Amino acid sequence: MSRDIELMAIESQIRAAIRDCVNRTSRKPFRWGGLSGYQQLETIGQILRSLPCREIDTDYLSVLSVWVDQALSSNRSVASDLEETHNWLQRIAECLHYPEQTSPSIDCVTDVTQTVKLPLTSFQVRREMEELLQQFQPDPQQNPAQFALKKKLQKLWYKYGTDLLHCYDIPGLPPDNLKMEAMFSHLRRHQRRISGRKSTAELRNFGQYQVLFLAESEKQLLEQIQQVPITEYKTQRRKLAVSEAPRQQKHRLHHNPVTTIQALVDQHTELLTALELQALKYQLDS
């Protein structure tokens, strides 16, 4: 018997959410796609396990829950090591006194200390970092990710550390250029989205003004825009909404995975119950 199309569409969105867990992009040093993906998969697994028990041979989400639990179980030790490594990375950032992040994301540094009253000095930062290195003693066999971080940090610190601390002795000079890099990245992403171009080299200086090159004034530009038929405009807007739906769903999944997955599962459960009642009614009538 063929399955319901709407039910299959919901199941497809849940599968897409699971695939997204293993394809999360990374924006190092503070955003780790693998760790975020595992945490997202844990959320999906918890919601699927909370569903009422059904026949595993007939209920698709029950089968999916089994596979998700197997993936979580086989990667739990690695994820635990990565999570602790990420915590140590946050402590390193605190030691360097990076500016506090504005967005309350789990992928960003959220516990950066900004309570020091006196101006920071390179001597103070060096002392805190060396104390942290003394505390950070991971087991290379049990915690390979933490050991790799400690080995790399120790090598970089003793090789370049003294050359990286001058900014703490110069008033007004920030300890990093993360805010400036974030601003440029935001502008480039926006230009790619509105232009459809992969490269932003041509748009870097004149991207927001290129439309005006087709008109001699803003009044003439407005007249050109108003020449577009309203029906054609609405048609293109609908196409844009359809094409943007997957990206918006992924955005919701990344920022609020519990609500997003729970909504999909609730839709699936309601639709499956309605189909079962419809099938039972058909049997009784026949």
VMD Tcl script that draws the C-alpha trace (Angstrom):
set ca {
  {0.00 0.00 0.00}
  {1.41 3.40 -0.96}
  {2.29 5.72 1.90}
  {0.82 9.17 2.48}
  {2.72 11.91 0.64}
  {2.41 14.45 3.46}
  {3.63 11.90 6.00}
  {6.64 11.10 3.83}
  {7.41 14.81 3.50}
  {7.58 15.21 7.29}
  {9.79 12.14 7.58}
  {12.02 13.61 4.89}
  {12.48 16.79 6.95}
  {13.42 14.74 10.02}
  {15.95 12.77 7.95}
  {17.34 16.05 6.63}
  {17.77 17.26 10.23}
  {19.70 14.09 11.06}
  {21.90 14.44 7.97}
  {22.58 18.03 8.96}
  {24.03 16.77 12.26}
  {26.92 15.07 10.46}
  {27.46 17.95 8.03}
  {27.61 20.89 10.43}
  {30.13 23.45 9.28}
  {32.89 24.65 11.58}
  {34.01 28.19 12.23}
  {37.09 27.61 14.33}
  {38.39 28.27 16.84}
  {35.21 28.61 18.89}
  {32.60 26.88 16.75}
  {33.06 23.15 16.22}
  {30.66 21.56 13.77}
  {31.22 18.00 14.98}
  {30.41 18.84 18.59}
  {27.38 20.95 17.64}
  {26.16 18.16 15.35}
  {26.42 15.56 18.11}
  {24.51 17.78 20.53}
  {21.86 18.32 17.86}
  {21.63 14.56 17.29}
  {21.24 14.03 21.04}
  {18.25 16.37 21.00}
  {16.68 14.48 18.11}
  {17.30 11.15 19.86}
  {15.64 12.34 23.09}
  {12.53 13.48 21.24}
  {12.26 10.28 19.21}
  {12.66 8.14 22.35}
  {9.84 10.06 24.06}
  {7.30 8.96 21.44}
  {4.72 6.31 22.33}
  {5.85 2.76 21.56}
  {4.61 1.33 18.29}
  {5.36 -1.73 16.24}
  {8.96 -1.25 15.14}
  {8.27 -3.02 11.85}
  {5.60 -0.52 10.86}
  {6.54 2.78 12.55}
  {9.22 4.66 10.64}
  {10.22 6.96 13.53}
  {10.80 3.98 15.83}
  {13.26 2.51 13.34}
  {14.88 5.91 12.96}
  {15.21 6.20 16.74}
  {17.11 2.92 16.92}
  {19.66 4.08 14.33}
  {20.07 7.46 16.02}
  {20.70 5.77 19.39}
  {23.31 3.50 17.81}
  {25.10 6.50 16.28}
  {25.06 8.32 19.64}
  {26.32 5.30 21.53}
  {29.21 4.61 19.16}
  {30.40 8.24 19.28}
  {29.67 9.12 22.91}
  {33.25 8.82 24.18}
  {34.62 10.91 21.30}
  {31.95 13.57 21.81}
  {32.66 13.69 25.54}
  {36.36 14.23 24.86}
  {35.57 16.96 22.33}
  {33.18 18.71 24.71}
  {35.79 18.83 27.45}
  {38.37 20.03 24.92}
  {36.00 22.81 23.89}
  {35.62 23.80 27.55}
  {39.38 24.07 27.86}
  {39.45 26.20 24.71}
  {36.97 28.56 26.36}
  {39.22 28.75 29.42}
  {42.12 29.64 27.14}
  {40.02 32.43 25.63}
  {39.18 33.66 29.13}
  {42.86 33.68 29.94}
  {43.51 35.84 26.87}
  {40.60 38.11 27.87}
  {38.91 38.13 24.48}
  {35.99 40.58 24.17}
  {32.65 39.14 25.21}
  {30.51 37.77 22.36}
  {27.15 39.48 21.79}
  {25.17 36.47 20.53}
  {24.12 33.91 23.20}
  {25.09 30.90 21.09}
  {26.46 27.65 22.51}
  {28.99 27.67 19.68}
  {30.59 30.92 20.85}
  {32.64 31.90 23.87}
  {30.05 32.99 26.43}
  {32.00 33.10 29.71}
  {34.77 35.54 28.82}
  {35.90 37.50 31.84}
  {35.55 41.27 31.59}
  {35.59 42.15 35.30}
  {39.21 43.21 35.63}
  {39.30 46.78 36.92}
  {42.96 47.52 36.31}
  {44.36 47.59 32.76}
  {45.68 44.24 31.60}
  {49.37 43.75 31.09}
  {51.33 41.21 29.13}
  {52.87 39.97 32.38}
  {49.44 39.19 33.85}
  {48.26 37.34 30.73}
  {51.51 35.36 30.53}
  {51.22 34.32 34.18}
  {47.59 33.19 33.78}
  {48.41 31.21 30.64}
  {51.34 29.43 32.24}
  {49.16 28.53 35.25}
  {46.54 27.16 32.88}
  {49.13 25.06 31.08}
  {50.18 23.58 34.41}
  {46.57 22.63 35.21}
  {45.87 21.18 31.76}
  {47.27 17.64 31.99}
  {45.09 15.32 29.81}
  {45.73 11.61 29.39}
  {46.90 10.95 25.78}
  {45.24 7.51 25.78}
  {41.90 8.39 27.33}
  {41.56 11.95 25.98}
  {43.32 12.24 22.60}
  {41.51 15.45 21.57}
  {42.44 17.23 24.80}
  {46.02 16.00 24.51}
  {46.25 17.27 20.92}
  {44.99 20.71 22.04}
  {47.48 20.82 24.94}
  {50.38 19.78 22.70}
  {49.54 22.38 20.04}
  {48.90 25.14 22.58}
  {52.13 24.44 24.40}
  {54.14 24.47 21.18}
  {52.60 27.74 19.95}
  {52.82 29.45 23.32}
  {56.50 28.76 23.91}
  {57.37 29.57 20.31}
  {55.26 32.70 19.67}
  {53.71 33.64 23.02}
  {55.98 36.56 23.83}
  {55.34 38.08 20.38}
  {51.55 37.98 20.85}
  {51.29 39.92 24.10}
  {52.36 43.42 23.07}
  {48.74 44.45 22.47}
  {48.06 44.19 26.23}
  {50.65 46.88 26.92}
  {49.27 49.36 24.35}
  {46.15 51.25 25.58}
  {43.19 51.04 23.18}
  {44.58 48.17 21.10}
  {42.21 45.15 21.17}
  {43.72 41.70 21.87}
  {42.21 40.30 18.66}
  {40.57 41.30 15.38}
  {37.57 38.97 15.69}
  {34.98 41.76 15.59}
  {36.46 43.24 12.43}
  {36.65 39.82 10.76}
  {33.05 39.08 11.76}
  {31.88 42.37 10.25}
  {33.60 41.65 6.92}
  {32.22 38.09 6.87}
  {28.68 39.38 7.45}
  {29.00 41.87 4.57}
  {30.38 39.22 2.21}
  {27.59 36.74 3.04}
  {24.98 39.45 2.47}
  {26.49 40.39 -0.88}
  {26.57 36.76 -2.02}
  {22.92 36.33 -1.08}
  {21.59 39.44 -2.82}
  {23.76 39.04 -5.91}
  {23.87 35.29 -6.48}
  {27.63 35.51 -7.08}
  {30.07 33.11 -5.45}
  {32.92 35.59 -5.50}
  {32.60 38.93 -3.75}
  {35.63 40.53 -5.36}
  {33.57 42.56 -7.85}
  {31.01 43.51 -5.21}
  {33.39 44.56 -2.48}
  {33.30 48.27 -3.30}
  {30.23 48.85 -5.47}
  {27.87 45.95 -4.84}
  {25.13 47.98 -3.18}
  {25.22 50.60 -5.96}
  {25.31 48.42 -9.08}
  {21.55 48.57 -9.56}
  {21.78 52.36 -9.76}
  {24.11 52.04 -12.77}
  {21.05 51.06 -14.81}
  {19.25 54.29 -13.93}
  {20.28 57.91 -14.00}
  {18.47 58.73 -10.75}
  {16.56 57.10 -7.91}
  {13.30 58.37 -9.42}
  {14.05 56.61 -12.69}
  {15.03 53.48 -10.79}
  {11.69 53.53 -8.94}
  {9.86 53.88 -12.27}
  {11.70 50.84 -13.64}
  {10.77 48.79 -10.58}
  {7.11 49.82 -10.85}
  {6.99 48.53 -14.43}
  {7.14 44.95 -13.13}
  {3.59 43.46 -13.18}
  {2.27 42.77 -9.70}
  {1.27 39.20 -10.64}
  {4.80 38.46 -11.86}
  {6.21 39.98 -8.69}
  {4.01 37.76 -6.51}
  {4.94 34.70 -8.57}
  {8.64 35.35 -8.09}
  {8.11 36.02 -4.39}
  {6.42 32.62 -4.02}
  {9.31 30.94 -5.83}
  {11.73 32.73 -3.53}
  {9.78 31.58 -0.46}
  {9.88 27.95 -1.65}
  {13.60 28.10 -2.36}
  {14.32 29.76 0.99}
  {12.28 27.24 3.03}
  {15.12 24.65 3.44}
  {17.58 27.33 4.55}
  {15.07 28.77 7.03}
  {14.34 25.29 8.40}
  {18.07 24.67 8.90}
  {18.39 28.05 10.61}
  {15.59 27.15 13.03}
  {17.16 23.73 13.61}
  {20.53 25.22 14.50}
  {19.18 27.92 16.82}
  {16.31 26.01 18.48}
  {16.60 22.27 17.73}
  {14.18 21.15 20.46}
  {11.24 23.22 19.23}
  {11.95 22.50 15.56}
  {12.24 18.72 15.85}
  {9.36 18.51 18.33}
  {7.11 20.38 15.88}
  {8.00 17.94 13.07}
  {7.44 14.92 15.30}
  {4.10 16.30 16.50}
  {2.98 16.83 12.89}
  {4.06 13.29 12.04}
  {2.21 11.81 15.03}
  {-0.99 13.74 14.33}
  {-0.99 12.81 10.66}
  {-0.20 9.16 11.37}
  {-3.04 8.98 13.90}
  {-5.44 10.57 11.41}
  {-4.43 8.07 8.72}
  {-4.88 5.15 11.10}
  {-8.36 6.38 12.06}
  {-9.20 6.83 8.40}
  {-8.04 3.29 7.62}
  {-10.02 1.89 10.57}
  {-13.14 3.72 9.47}
  {-12.70 2.38 5.95}
  {-12.44 -1.18 7.31}
  {-15.57 -0.75 9.43}
  {-17.53 0.68 6.51}
  {-16.48 -2.14 4.23}
}
mol new
graphics top color blue
foreach p $ca { graphics top sphere $p radius 0.5 }
foreach p [lrange $ca 0 end-1] q [lrange $ca 1 end] { graphics top cylinder $p $q radius 0.2 }
display resetview
